[in-house]
Amino acid sequence: MFVLRPEPPSQLAANEQVAIAAGSTYPLQSYAYADINGGFNGHIKVALSDRTIGGFNTWFVPSKDAQVEADGVVVYPYEDQESMSVLWINTGTLLKRRPLDSTLLPASETVAVSRGQTYTLQSYAFADSQGNFNNHIKFAIRNSQDFVNGLSTWFVFTPHAFVTLDDDVVYPRPDPNAFMLRVTANTLFKRRPVDSSQLAPQEQAPALPGTVLTLSSYAFANAQGSFNGHIRFALKYVKDDIQGFNTWYVYQGHARVERAGVVVYPPPAPPPPPQYVGRPFKLPGNTSTFYTDQPIIPGGSFTWGEATRDATRIPETQTIVDNIIGLARALQPVRDRLNRPFQINSWYRPPAINAAVGGASQSQHLVGKAADIQVQGMSGRQVANAVMLTWPGGVGIYSNIPNIIHLDTGPRRTWGF
């Protein structure tokens, strides 16, 4: 659908929109996906070069329904910009038409939403040229069938929601000092701190070694005493809820709580000889066992767990394994020079997962050569400026996910600047 204004068709008059058949192509004089005031509500603005439609040569088209090409190469959306961010409602709250306290808004400008509600996004923002949105997230819903009250753009109070990309939290930026639960042995999560033989099947869930979960809180005792040798923990993010619950128990001999990489409970014993406690797995072309907390290169900062999504995305060939090692070697000098924590949001993606998250069909993620990264305390543009002159491959940033930088060891190229 071509539209004269970047609004849902339901908000437009009949003479402001025209149906366009799939597969149609139009030579362009120019195109844009944003101007000085921001994006076009999930649309591409196009100026036709050799014709008019309804007397106009300038139209808008939803970016999810079209792409711009030059010499047969897709130039918009950029590689991996098709990956879809998702807004999660982390506690029952209100969606708002304006970023104000709900007491200042009429009922027609608010909608109640429940914990666990999700929205696939066209874009989101936490600030504009005038500053932040009064501690709110501004978001535009991608799919028209998910619009709320027929509208795509809303605000939500930041502490009540979060945004993920490829299932990793990208906003608000994860607290580097958050408590983390790490499972160290095959075990069970339990709804009550008793022997598993005393629990019904629905009161327990299996947990594998190497599982890591972000916590809102944990405890090993209350006013009545300890929890029978268990840790009670509450999950921070609704996306991690287990069987619809966020509070569980785990035997303390099978798990530990960490903060900034340091074990805080149970109190650490004298250090044993170096060993890996992550999930074990095999890699093509290798006979040895690898672990999710094992560095990809000796002494390096990046682990096999980061590259393989905790061993859930095992490379299919030795070539992909070699590409992952090559990218780790290229990233390490950047990590050392910036001297800041790197969070890997996405590294290797098998074809099915790449398709499921909306990745580009020729994405370097498919062969282990690309990573989407957040660098603590820096925007994607700031990181790009720091590495531009020395990085050997692709460097990409995105206006709709400003915390992320894409780095790959494919052909040298840039986008988003």
N, C-alpha and C positions, 0 to 999 in steps of 0.2 A: 504494500500500500504506500503510494506517494502521498504526502500531506503537506499543506502549505505552512503549518505550524507544528512544532515538535511536541504534540499532545496526543493522547489516546484518541482513536477514531470516534469514540463515543462523545468526546468533548468538541468535535468539529462539525461544521455544517457539511452538507452533501457536496457543495461546490468547492470545499477545501480539501478533498481527498479523491484519489483515483486508484482503482485496482490495477495492479501490474502482475502479469503472469510470471510464474517461476521460470528462470532461464533467460529472461529478457536482459539485453545488454544495451548500454547507452554510452556513447563517447562523452567525456566530461571536459568542461572548461576548467573546473576547479572542484575541490571538495574540502570539507572541514568536519572535525568531530568535536570542536570546542572553539570558543572565542574568549575574549578577555574576561567575560563574566562566568565562564565555566563550560561544562558540557551541554549538549542539546537534548537532555532528558532521554538519553539512550538512542539518539538518532544521528545519522550522517546527513550533513547539509551538502547537496550536490547542485552544481550549475551545469546544465546540459550545453554541449558545444554546438550542436547542429540542428536543434529542433526545440519546439516548445510543446508543452502539454497544457491544454486549456488556456493557452495564451501566456503561460509562465514558463521560464526556463530554469527557475530555482525552486527546488523542492527539498523536503526532508524524507528520509526513509529509515525505519528501525534498523539499527546496526546489526541486530541478530538475524535480519532477513536479507542482508546484502553484503557484498564485499567490493572493494576497489582494487583494480589490477593495473599494472603498468608492464607492458611487454610480457604479458602472461604470468607475472609474479604478483602474488597478493601483497599489497602494501598497506591495506587496512581491512580488518583488525590486524595488528601486528602479531607476530608469533607469541603464543601463550596469552595474549590479551583476551583470547576467547575463553580461557579458564574462568570459571564462574565463581565469584565470591558469594558467600551466603551469610545472611544476617540471622543470628539465633537470639531468641528471647530467653534470657537466663533466669528471669523471675517475672511473675505476673505484673503487668505494667500497662501503660497507655501509649499508643501511637498518637502523635500530635501533628497538626498541620503547621504549627509554629513552635520554635524552641523556647517555650515559656513554662513557668510553673502551671500545672494543670488547673489550679484555682483561678487562673487569669484567662482561661479559655472557655468558650461556650461548649456545650455538650456536642454540638455539630462538628467541632474541630478535634475531637478525641475519639479513639476507639480502643476498647479494652482487649488485650491479648494475653494468652496464657503462657506459662513457662513451657518451653519446648517448641513453640511456634517458630517456623523458619521461613525465610524469603530468599529466593535466588535473586541476586542483585544485578542491575545494569551498572550501578556506580554507588559509591558512598563517599562522604567527606566528613571531616571533623572540624574544619575551619575554612574560612574564605579570606578575601583580602581585608575584610573588616575585623577579623579575629575569629575566635571559636564560637560555636553555637550554644553558648550558655551550658556547656557540658552535655551536649546532645550530639547524637550521630544523625546526620542527614543522609537519607538513602533513597534510591530510586529502584523500584521493583522491576525485574527484567521482563517477566511474562505477563501479558495483559490479563490472562485469566486469574492471576493472583493479586491483581490490583485491589486495594482496600477502598470500599465505597466508590469504586470507579476511578480512583486516583493512584498514581504510581509513586509520588514523592511524599515522604513523611519524615518526622523526627522521632527519636526515642532517647530517653535519658541514658547516658553512657553507662553508668553502673548496672543497668538492667539488661544489657545486650552485649553481644560481641560479634565480630565478623571473621569468617574463616575463608581461606583460599586453599583448595586441595586438602581440606580437612584440618589445616593448621590455623591457629588463631593469629590474625594479622592486626586486629585492632579491637580494643585497646591493646597496646603492645604488652605481651606477657611480662609479668613481674619477674625479674631475674632472681629475686629472693623468695619467690613463692615456695611453699612446702611441696615436695614431690614424693609420692609413694613409689618405690621400686620393688617389684617382686623378685625374689632371689631363688625361689625353688617352686616346683609344681605344688600348687596349693588350692585352697578354696576361699573365696570371699563369702562371708556369712552374714546373715541378718541378725544373729544373736551370738554372743561370745561363749559358745559351748562346743563340745565335741561334735563333729559332723554327723555322727551316728544318731544324735538327738534332734537333728534338723530334718524338716520335710524337704523334698527336692527343690521346691520353689524358694526355699530359704538359703540356697547356696548357689554359687556360680564358679566354674573353674577359672583359674588364673595361671598363666604361663610365666616362667622365669624370663626376665627382660622387660616385662610389662611396666610402663612408667605412666603415672597419672598425676595431674596437677590437682592439688588439694586446696580447699578453702579453710580446712582445719583438721587437726588430729588430736587424739588423746590416748593415754595409756592407763588412766585411772579417773575416777570421779569421787565425790564425797563418800561414796559407799565402799571405795577400795578399787583395786585393779580390775581389769576386764578379763580375768582368768587367762592371763598370758597372751592377750590379743591387743591389737591396735585398733581403735575405732577411728575411722576416717570419713570425711565428707568431701565429695568431689566438687571442684570449683565450677566446671563447665557442664551444662546440661547435655552437651553432645556426648559426654563420657558416662552418662547415667547407665546403670546396670539394671536390667529388668525394670526400668522405670523408677529406680530408687537411687539417691545420691549418697546415702549413708550406709556403710558396711563395716564389718570387722574382718581382720585377717590375723592369723597366728603370727606373733612377732618373731618367731624363729624362721619364718618364710618370707619376710619383707622388712623393709627399712624406710625411714623417712629421711629425706635429704633436703638441704637448703643451700643453694649456690654451690652444689656439688659436694657439700660436706654432710656426712651422716650426723643427724641430730638425735635419732632414736632408732633402735636401742643404742645406748652409749657404745661407741666403737671400742672393740677389743684391740690389743696390740696388733699392729699391722702384720698380716701374713705375707708370705712371698707373693710377688705380683701374680695376679691371675685375673681372668675375665669372668664376670658374673652374668653377662648378657645372654641373650638367646643364641644357642648354637645353630649353625646352618652350613651348608656346602655351597661352593661356587664352581661353575663350569671351568674345566681346565686345571682344577686344583684337587689334590687328594686330602689336604689337611682340613680341619674344622675351623670355621671362622665364628666370631661372636659379635653381637650387635654393638657392644661397647669397645670393640677393638679398633684402634686407629687404622685408617686405610693405608697410610704410609707411616713407617716407624717414627714415633715421637710427634706425629701430626695432630692437628686439632679436630679433624673430621673423621667420623666413625662410619663403619659399615652399616650401623643401624640408621644413620642419617641418610645414607645413599640408598638404602633398600627399604625405607619405611619400616624399621624394626623387623627386618627379614620377611616381610610380607610381599616384597617385590623382588624376587630373586632374578638376576640377569639370566637371559636365555642362552647366551653364548660367551665364550672367553673374550671375544672382541669387545663386548659391552663391559665386561669386568676390567679389561685393559683401559677402556675409555674412562671409566670411573676413577681408576688410579691416576690417569693423566690429568683429569680435572682437579683431583685432590692436590696433586703436585703444583698445578697452576694457582689454585686458590690459597695455598699455605703462605706464600710470600705476601699476598694481599692481607691475609688475616694477621700476620706478624707485623706488617707495617702499620696497619690501622690500630692494632693492639686493643681491639674491642671484641666482645662475644659476637659470633655469627650464629643466627638461627636459620637452619635449612628448612625451607617450607616445602620444597619439592625438588627431587634429584632424578633418579631413574624412574621412568613410568613405562610399564608394559603397554602394548597397544590397546588392550581392552580398557585399562584404567585411563590412559591418555584420552581415549574417546569419551569415556564416561564423564570426565571433568571438563570436556570442551577444549582440549589442547589442540594445537595446530597439527594438521595431518603429517607434516614433515618435521615435527618438533625435534630438536636436538635431545630432549629428554628421553626420547624413544631409544637412543643408543648410548645413554649414560653420559653425554657430553655437556649437559646443561643443569644448572641449579638456580632456583629462585630463592633469594636470600634476604633476610632482614639483618641489619647491622645495628647493634644497640646504640641509641643516641644519634643516629644519622638517617636521613631520608635516602631513598633510592637515588635521587639526583646528586646528593652530596657524595655518595659512594662512587657513582659514575664519574663525577668530576675528578675524584682522587685516583681512579684506575685507568682513565681513558687513554692516556699516552702509552701505557705499558701493557695493557691487557691484550692477549694475542688473538682473541676471537670476538664473539658477539657480545654487545653491551646494550641492554634495553631497559627503559623505565616506562611507567604507565601513569597517566594522569588519574585514573580511577583507583589505583592501588599504590599510593605515593610512598609507602614504606618499603616496597619491594624493588630489588634490582635483579635482573636476569643476566647471568654470566654464562657463556658457553665457550667451548674450544672448537667450535665450527668455524666457518669462514669469518673473516674480520668484517664487521658491520655494526651499525648503531641504529637505534630508533627511539622515538619518544622525546627527542630534544627540540 
